[in-house]
Amino acid sequence: MPVTMRPETARALGLAWGFGWRIAAGLALGYYLDLWMGTAPLWLFVVTMGSFVAGVSEFVRLSRSETARTRGSDPDPSDTR
């Protein structure tokens, strides 16, 4: 029996997974860089914060795009507010 899902729900789920894997990958990469270089917790913090910033910026970009789509206008790619 196939599962049906509303497109809005699927987009929200994809956004949540996208944010989560970025944070998990940042944690793992930072942890292993610290093990390799012996610099704990420097790279764990730096890479995790970088992945968090990347996830938040992707969330902002997608939410602006989705807001413009639902209002019926095209988002302005040069708009960086």
N, C-alpha and C positions, 0 to 999 in steps of 0.2 A: 504494500500500500504506500504510494508516494506521499511525501509530506509536502504540503503547500505552505508557502510563506509570503506574506505581503512584501513588495519590493522595499518599502521603507524599513521594515524589520531586517531584511537581508543586508541592506546598506549599513544599518546601525551595528549589526552583528559583525560585519566585515571590518568596520572601523574599530570596534573593541578588540577584535583579534589582532588587527594590525598594530594597535598601540601595545598590546600585551607582548607580542613576540619581539618587538623592538626593545622593550625593557628587559625581557629575559635574555635576549642575545647580548645586550650591553653588560648585564650582570655576569654572564658566562665568560665573555671575552675579557672583561676587566679582571675577573678572578684568575683566569689562566695567564694573563699577562703578568699579574702580580706574582704568581707562582714561578713563572719563568724568570722574571727579573729580580725577584726578591724585594719588591717595593711596596708590599701590602700596607695599607689599602689605597695607595695612590691611584693606580689605573682602574681599580674597581669603581672608585668615586668618579673619576674623570669620564670614563666611557659610559657609565650608567647615566650620569647627568647629560652627556651628549645625546644618548639615545632617548632620554626623556624629553629633551628640547626638540629633537626631531619628531617625536610622536605628537607633541603638543602643536608644533607648527603644521604638521600634516592634518591634524584635527581642525585647526583654524581654517586652513585652506579649503578642506572639504566642506566644512560647515558654511563658509561663505559661498562656495559654489552651489551647494544644495539650497541655500536661502535664495540665491539669485534664480535658480531653476524653478523653484516653487512660486516665485513672484512673477515669472515669465520674462525675465530679462537675462541677458548674458552677463556673466561676471567680467569685470575689467581686470585683466591680468596685471596691469601696471599699478593697480590700487593696492598699496601695501599698508593701509590703515589697520 
